[in-house]
Amino acid sequence: QVQLVESGGGLVQAGGSLRLSCAASERTFSTYAMGWFRQAPGKEREFVAAISWSGDTTYYVASVKGRFTISRDNAVNTVYLQMSSLKPEDTAVYYCAADLSMTDYASGYDYWGQGTQVTVSS
C-alpha cells in the first residue's frame, strides 16, 4: 500500500510559479511510475504529467507543455511538479498518483493522494 501526501498548493497570481511535492511512504517508491492529475470544479479529473520510475521518461498534456516540469527524487521518495507561467485555467485540485505502469489514464493508477488546491488569480 502506497500512501501519497501532496503539498505546495496555494494562491498565486497569473504568471507566477508554484512547486508541488508528493511524498510517498513506500520504500519501493523507485519502482513506481508517478502521475499528476488535476480536477477543476464541475470538471472531470484531467491528466497533467507523468514520469517513469527512473525519471528518464516524462510526458505532459499539451496545455501545460513548456510551462510545467515533472521530476522525482527517488532518494527521498518524492515527485515534484514545477509550475510556471500559471494561468487562471490552471486552477484546480492537483493530485499525485502512483502505479507500476506509466499512463495518462486516471483509471490506470492504483494509489492517490488527497490533493492540494492551486488557485491562480487573474
Secondary structure by P-SEA (a helix, b strand, c coil): cbbbbbcbbbbbcccbbbbbbbbbcccccccbbbbbbbbcccccccccccccccccbbbbcccccccbbbbbcccccbbbbbbcccccccccbbbbbbccccccccccccccccbbbbbbcc
